[in-house]
Amino acid sequence: MSAVVDKEVAPYHPDLPDEVIPPFTAVPEDGELDSPKADEVNDTAGEDILAETILVQPEVAPPSSLALPPIVLGCAPFGYGIYASKSNVLSSLPLRIVRLALRAGITAFDTAPWYHPSEIILGHALSALKDEYPRESYTLITKAGKFGQTKEGHVYEPEVIRKSVERSLRRLQTSYLDVVYLHDFEFVASPPACPPGNPLLALTPEGAASYGLSPPYSPRGPGDQSILDCLSVLRELQGEGKIRKIGLAGYPLPVLLRLSLVALHTYGIPVDIVQSYAHQTIQNSSLEEGYLRALTDQAKVGQVMNAAPLAMGILTTSGGPEWHPARGTPIFGATRQAADKCREMGTTLEDVACDFGYRTVRQEDGRIVPVVIGCKNLEEVHMSLRSYQRANGQGARRDVEEQVIKIFDDAGVRHVSW
């Protein structure tokens, strides 16, 4: 595919000129919501509930360990029209959200070129706060490969991946990135595809072969090979000190596991870190139910990440964005029933879903699986802190949780992916 065609179909391709967005000229003064409350960040004994760090062991991939808090701030809301309006994105609100997160101990940030202009906004925010929060005090996670919404917008060419990483370094105003994922690699992966349904079936002896989860673990076509080639480029950049950890981020768990196995068996080195989304939720907890062990035991992945505990917004009273892929499916209808049930029982679906999604999940080696959550405003940061406190304390409404899970079971959509 020519570079001209790539530019036409991939609006955020690294060959295109960057949008010029002025930096923040001043740090806003504190308002009532700009700092965490004591009961949001401390347990009853006064201990910092976000203080635990998770270390990726040095032998997984040198040269350094990776410290992650239990909550990671997802910065997709800093993208135009993804979850927030352009006027919000270009206001001082992102700076205030980043500052509040850092004050609360949320010291890791997940962004991507696809969330344009999230990388630029986040870089400006962290630069404005650098006197109080120097580079070594936080973790930066970004992605490469997804530059447009269509299949053609996923450009998995080694030179493009390298350009994307170099651009991310400039945008985030840093000399190194803690993590770089290949973003939504399932768009370019070779067959077999992963149809909607229960991904746990792929882990059974009867289902493994049809999902490519039986030996030999080798590339199944040019799509798989392009992913491996791009992982090699990330390894080169890792060797140059520009990236600390490399990984894969995508939605379908069977494809994530398959490509992690292919990478391990092709190169003899496991992928450092992987991330799936909407798979450790009150509607679908397939990660904890089987894939967490498979990824760490079989594919030897060092760190697993869990994003979108609200399933990109459908596990809320409002039902999330109009573009959500589950709209029009039985999953979405069941979430509306669940929202009604929560209202009847004196709470909200987002509170119950967060209490489930923030509950600590650990790998067999003891490492916490961090939760990536996007926040459009300061109130949502505070809500996330309170939810984490409730989820790992005594405040969760388990009675409502049981009723919501029953709704998903009765509708036949429990553990079903869209």
Secondary structure, DSSP 8 states (H G I E B T S, - for coil): --HHHHHHH-TT-TTS--------SS-----TTSS--HHHHB-TTS-BTT---EE--TTTSSS---EE-SEEEE-GGGSBTTTB-HHHHTSSHHHHHHHHHHHTT--EEE--GGGTTHHHHHHHHHHHTTTTS-GGGSEEEEEESB-SSSGGGB---HHHHHHHHHHHHHHTT-S-EEEEEEETGGGT--S----SB-GGGGGSTTTTGGGT-SS-----SHHHHHHHHHHHHHHHHHHTTSEEEEEEE-S-HHHHHHHHHHHHHHHSS--SEEEEESSSSSS--HIIIIIHHIIIIIS--SEEEEE-TTGGGTSSSS---TT-TTTTSHHHHHHHHHHHHHHHTTS-HHHHHHHHHTS--B-TTS-B--EEEE-SSHHHHHHHHHHHHHHTTT---HHHHHHHHHHHHHTT-TT-B-
